[in-house]
Amino acid sequence: MVFSDLVVIGQDWYKMPQGVETRWASFENSSAGKGKGGAENKKAKGHPSEMFAPGETKTLLNATGAGIVQRMWITISDRSPRVLRAVKIEMFWDEATTPAVSAPLGDFFGLAHGRKVAFQNALFSDPEGRSFTSYIPMPFRKGARIVLVNESEQTVNLFYDVDFQQVKYLEKDALYFHTYWNRIEKTELAKDFEILPTVKGKGRYLGTNVGVLTQPLYEKSWWGEGEV
């Protein structure tokens, strides 16, 4: 489930942006240094992926200063529901110790129950059913840190890149991106499932991804009706 107090920062595509530097973080250039990408193998690409072991944390982005994450692309060699639920993505803005995003990898990118289905919308895409892409602009003022945590028992091969803009400053109304994830393995009769707990302050709600597993008792008698 995705909740955001994001204000999208747009620009005219035909105009040269001022005070902006585009950066690209990947295993080829983990620091996202200017002009340092794709140079590990005698100034050619040679480090597209790394093995991701159980219990390991991989840092995808560790940027300082003001900026806007523009796009993320991730894929792993084992895309089974078991692994997609056990690998966790977390995001921290402005040196915070509490993550603004903490969710299973598959669920964050729109896959309920970790089941791979090709799809595409304005915020996420997986056109071939084999990778994960986010297009949500995510502003930060002091820094940004994005990590993956492998809580599965499987070693996987991980590929990624994070594209972001370094900017001199952000507008005062540029707000932070947040995700809330919740799961109940078995619902209780006459007790509502809470899609989003009470949130105080101003923001923008971008959308929700909901997955439902029907209890075998009701598989032939429940058609999926519900109230929100």
C-alpha positions as semicolon CSV with decimal commas, in nm:
position;residue;x (nm);y (nm);z (nm)
1;M;0,000;0,000;0,000
2;V;0,137;0,337;-0,097
3;F;0,066;0,660;0,084
4;S;0,244;0,975;-0,013
5;D;0,246;1,341;0,074
6;L;0,431;1,397;-0,250
7;V;0,413;1,709;-0,462
8;V;0,533;1,618;-0,810
9;I;0,804;1,853;-0,930
10;G;0,769;1,888;-1,303
11;Q;0,951;2,070;-1,580
12;D;0,903;2,155;-1,945
13;W;1,087;1,886;-2,140
14;Y;1,193;2,129;-2,411
15;K;1,372;2,361;-2,165
16;M;1,719;2,313;-2,018
17;P;1,675;2,272;-1,639
18;Q;1,874;2,516;-1,429
19;G;2,078;2,421;-1,121
20;V;2,029;2,048;-1,178
21;E;2,274;1,759;-1,222
22;T;2,154;1,414;-1,324
23;R;2,316;1,125;-1,135
24;W;2,287;0,749;-1,173
25;A;2,371;0,502;-0,894
26;S;2,440;0,135;-0,973
27;F;2,697;-0,133;-0,894
28;E;2,904;0,026;-1,170
29;N;2,902;0,357;-0,980
30;S;2,767;0,308;-0,628
31;S;2,863;0,662;-0,521
32;A;2,680;0,810;-0,821
33;G;2,988;1,019;-0,891
34;K;2,983;1,248;-1,192
35;G;3,151;1,085;-1,492
36;K;3,240;0,769;-1,299
37;G;2,982;0,525;-1,439
38;G;3,070;0,212;-1,636
39;A;3,447;0,240;-1,593
40;E;3,543;-0,065;-1,384
41;N;3,647;-0,289;-1,673
42;K;3,916;-0,077;-1,843
43;K;3,671;0,211;-1,882
44;A;3,394;-0,023;-1,993
45;K;3,100;-0,182;-1,813
46;G;3,198;-0,481;-1,603
47;H;3,000;-0,482;-1,281
48;P;2,628;-0,511;-1,364
49;S;2,524;-0,717;-1,061
50;E;2,625;-0,864;-0,726
51;M;2,527;-1,173;-0,530
52;F;2,287;-1,091;-0,246
53;A;2,320;-1,334;0,046
54;P;2,068;-1,415;0,323
55;G;2,087;-1,161;0,604
56;E;2,276;-0,912;0,389
57;T;2,187;-0,545;0,338
58;K;2,268;-0,377;0,006
59;T;2,279;0,001;-0,017
60;L;2,134;0,115;-0,350
61;L;2,166;0,488;-0,289
62;N;2,346;0,700;-0,031
63;A;2,323;1,059;-0,152
64;T;2,389;1,383;0,035
65;G;2,245;1,725;-0,026
66;A;1,916;1,811;-0,193
67;G;1,775;1,607;-0,476
68;I;1,489;1,413;-0,628
69;V;1,486;1,040;-0,696
70;Q;1,331;1,014;-1,043
71;R;1,340;0,644;-1,127
72;M;1,436;0,308;-0,976
73;W;1,492;-0,019;-1,160
74;I;1,557;-0,350;-0,982
75;T;1,558;-0,716;-1,074
76;I;1,675;-1,032;-0,899
77;S;1,743;-1,383;-1,026
78;D;1,485;-1,554;-0,803
79;R;1,148;-1,385;-0,844
80;S;0,941;-1,644;-0,660
81;P;0,668;-1,524;-0,420
82;R;0,873;-1,658;-0,129
83;V;1,173;-1,437;-0,213
84;L;0,975;-1,130;-0,324
85;R;0,803;-1,127;0,014
86;A;1,127;-1,186;0,209
87;V;1,342;-0,918;0,042
88;K;1,259;-0,581;0,197
89;I;1,308;-0,232;0,054
90;E;1,361;0,064;0,288
91;M;1,407;0,435;0,221
92;F;1,533;0,706;0,457
93;W;1,510;1,080;0,389
94;D;1,727;1,354;0,543
95;E;1,932;1,142;0,786
96;A;1,621;0,993;0,949
97;T;1,665;0,673;1,149
98;T;1,307;0,558;1,090
99;P;1,237;0,452;0,730
100;A;0,972;0,642;0,535
101;V;0,937;0,326;0,325
102;S;0,956;-0,029;0,461
103;A;0,783;-0,298;0,258
104;P;0,842;-0,629;0,080
105;L;1,005;-0,576;-0,258
106;G;0,722;-0,729;-0,460
107;D;0,442;-0,552;-0,274
108;F;0,612;-0,212;-0,300
109;F;0,630;-0,247;-0,678
110;G;0,262;-0,341;-0,706
111;L;0,267;-0,721;-0,689
112;A;0,024;-0,855;-0,433
113;H;0,145;-1,178;-0,268
114;G;0,469;-1,159;-0,466
115;R;0,308;-1,314;-0,774
116;K;0,468;-1,184;-1,093
117;V;0,225;-1,027;-1,340
118;A;0,323;-0,798;-1,628
119;F;0,163;-0,454;-1,588
120;Q;0,221;-0,083;-1,637
121;N;0,073;0,235;-1,490
122;A;0,179;0,593;-1,425
123;L;0,378;0,510;-1,110
124;F;0,517;0,159;-1,162
125;S;0,582;-0,083;-1,445
126;D;0,683;-0,441;-1,508
127;P;0,614;-0,480;-1,880
128;E;0,784;-0,819;-1,917
129;G;0,703;-0,962;-1,575
130;R;1,073;-0,982;-1,487
131;S;1,178;-0,649;-1,334
132;F;1,057;-0,367;-1,110
133;T;1,045;0,001;-1,205
134;S;0,924;0,304;-1,011
135;Y;0,874;0,649;-1,168
136;I;0,759;0,830;-0,853
137;P;0,957;1,153;-0,788
138;M;1,089;1,140;-0,430
139;P;1,239;1,470;-0,303
140;F;1,492;1,499;-0,023
141;R;1,665;1,802;0,128
142;K;1,969;1,674;0,321
143;G;2,019;1,325;0,186
144;A;1,863;0,996;0,076
145;R;1,943;0,635;0,158
146;I;1,777;0,337;-0,011
147;V;1,857;-0,019;0,098
148;L;1,748;-0,375;0,031
149;V;1,750;-0,633;0,311
150;N;1,755;-1,004;0,224
151;E;1,545;-1,174;0,490
152;S;1,506;-1,489;0,279
153;E;1,715;-1,806;0,292
154;Q;1,811;-1,769;-0,073
155;T;2,119;-1,610;-0,231
156;V;2,010;-1,414;-0,538
157;N;2,179;-1,216;-0,812
158;L;2,081;-0,848;-0,782
159;F;2,077;-0,583;-1,056
160;Y;1,968;-0,222;-1,001
161;D;2,001;0,144;-1,087
162;V;1,864;0,455;-0,917
163;D;1,836;0,776;-1,119
164;F;1,816;1,106;-0,932
165;Q;1,868;1,478;-0,976
166;Q;2,095;1,684;-0,756
167;V;1,943;2,027;-0,709
168;K;2,054;2,346;-0,535
169;Y;1,731;2,372;-0,341
170;L;1,376;2,236;-0,322
171;E;1,057;2,435;-0,315
172;K;0,900;2,471;0,030
173;D;0,596;2,271;-0,079
174;A;0,803;1,971;-0,194
175;L;0,690;1,691;0,038
176;Y;0,830;1,350;0,125
177;F;0,724;1,013;-0,010
178;H;0,597;0,748;0,234
179;T;0,471;0,391;0,208
180;Y;0,256;0,201;0,457
181;W;0,239;-0,178;0,433
182;N;0,004;-0,397;0,635
183;R;-0,090;-0,765;0,626
184;I;-0,342;-0,974;0,815
185;E;-0,315;-1,346;0,753
186;K;-0,670;-1,416;0,868
187;T;-0,942;-1,155;0,902
188;E;-1,193;-1,148;1,187
189;L;-1,567;-1,143;1,132
190;A;-1,718;-0,792;1,164
191;K;-1,372;-0,634;1,207
192;D;-1,260;-0,400;0,930
193;F;-0,922;-0,432;0,763
194;E;-0,736;-0,103;0,804
195;I;-0,601;0,013;0,468
196;L;-0,437;0,324;0,614
197;P;-0,421;0,427;0,981
198;T;-0,503;0,782;1,087
199;V;-0,264;1,029;0,926
200;K;-0,230;1,387;1,050
201;G;-0,115;1,682;0,842
202;K;-0,150;1,767;0,475
203;G;-0,049;1,543;0,188
204;R;-0,146;1,365;-0,132
205;Y;-0,270;1,009;-0,147
206;L;-0,127;0,836;-0,455
207;G;-0,295;0,499;-0,434
208;T;-0,328;0,156;-0,279
209;N;-0,238;-0,196;-0,388
210;V;-0,458;-0,461;-0,225
211;G;-0,428;-0,839;-0,251
212;V;-0,686;-1,085;-0,119
213;L;-0,651;-1,458;-0,056
214;T;-0,989;-1,628;-0,018
215;Q;-1,029;-1,875;0,264
216;P;-1,110;-2,221;0,120
217;L;-1,440;-2,221;0,310
218;Y;-1,569;-1,933;0,094
219;E;-1,405;-2,002;-0,243
220;K;-1,733;-2,108;-0,407
221;S;-1,961;-1,859;-0,237
222;W;-1,776;-1,522;-0,212
223;W;-1,746;-1,304;-0,520
224;G;-1,511;-1,039;-0,384
225;E;-1,761;-0,770;-0,292
226;G;-1,654;-0,530;-0,019
227;E;-1,685;-0,173;0,100
228;V;-1,412;0,091;0,126
